[in-house]
Amino acid sequence: MQTLQRRQFYPMWLAGLLLALTASWVQAADFRVTDTNGKTHTLSGYKGKWVLVNYWATWCPPCLEEIPDLIALNENKKNNLVVIGVAMDYRNAKQVTDFAESMFVDYPIVLGTPEIVRQIGPVQGLPTTYLYNPDGKMVAQQVGLITRAVVESYIASKPARPKK
């Protein structure tokens, strides 16, 4: 019986490992996205800053709950952090921009597409958040609600970069 369980487990474990390795290879070292105002944002353009990319949708309750924290993170210049929101599962651009305005979102909003997801990382559920360090390396990922306190605590736990 134990041998049978190992045989069933091994292929699942191997498949998970291959999926994780494939995901890391697919993820580009840089991304290039254009927000709803027509401004282009690249990861390399934010070198020296933390970059938080948040996939969300207008109908997603946890996404809506985290928007005030994302606004606060983006406004707090001491964090040296930029927030980019990527709207997923929308009817049209006006729906997204009207919604963002009604929520007083002040960070860039990008309309999500399969190409953008390939550049940044997979959407495993909404919300999904990726955090890039000031060197442009993806250092954290969260599926589900994220809070200002968690992000600020994570950033504070990392050593300050030496000034050059």
C-alpha positions, 0 to 999 in steps of 0.5 A: 500500500505504501508503495502505491502511495509513493507512485501516486505522489511522485508524478504529482510532486514532479509535475509541481516542480516542473510547473514551478521551474517553467513559471520562473523561466517564463517570467521575463526579467523586465516588463513593459505595460501601458496604463489607462492614461497612455503612460508606459511603465517598465520594471527597469524604469523603476530601478532603485524602487520597490514595485508592487504589481497587483492583479484585481477586478472590479467585482472581487471583494478582497480586491476592493478591500485592499485598494485603500491600503494600496493607495496608502502604500503608493502615497507613502514616499518613505517606502520608495514603492510604486504600485501598479494595478492590473485590472482583469476580467473587465467589460471595457476600459471605461468601466475600469477607469470609472471604477478606479476614479470612484475609489480614488485610485491614484496609482497607474491602472493597466488593462490586463491581457494575456501578454501582460500576464506572460510578462509579469506572472500568472494570475492564480486567483484574485487578487494576486500581487507580485513584489519586486525589489529595487534591483528588479528581482521578484521577491514575493508573491501573494495570492489573496488579500494583501495589506499595507502593514504586511508590505511595509513590514516586509520592506522594513525587514530587508537591509537598506541598499548601500548608496553609490 
